[in-house]
Amino acid sequence: MERQPYFQVGEDCILARGDSHQEVTVLEIFDHECHITGKEGLHKGFYYRVGVVGPNGNDKWVQHALRKKHKPSGNSFRELMNNLKCPA
């Protein structure tokens, strides 16, 4: 089975850099093989270009540096509890 990227081009996500978190959009996805040199990178997974340059001067980030941006629920806490049949 072929691996699939966790994020898709155009998807909004969170770039987590130390204590800093920044909303970004995935612009391009690269497999672990460098498309310029053809050599395999150190990270065995996908790289994502998000338009933010990192400390190494590169604008490609490994998958574990990104977090899914979850959409807020349309339900209030009380509605969620009612759906679970729990007293609030």
KALINNOR-V308123 format. One line per field, one symbol per residue. phi: phi as a letter, one per 30 degrees, with the letter a starting at -180 (. if undefined). A space follows every 50 residues. Layout:
phi->???
This chain:
phi->.ddcddccejddbcccbidcbbdbbdcabbdddddcciddddccaccbcb icddddiccccdeddcbdcdddddcdedddddddicdc
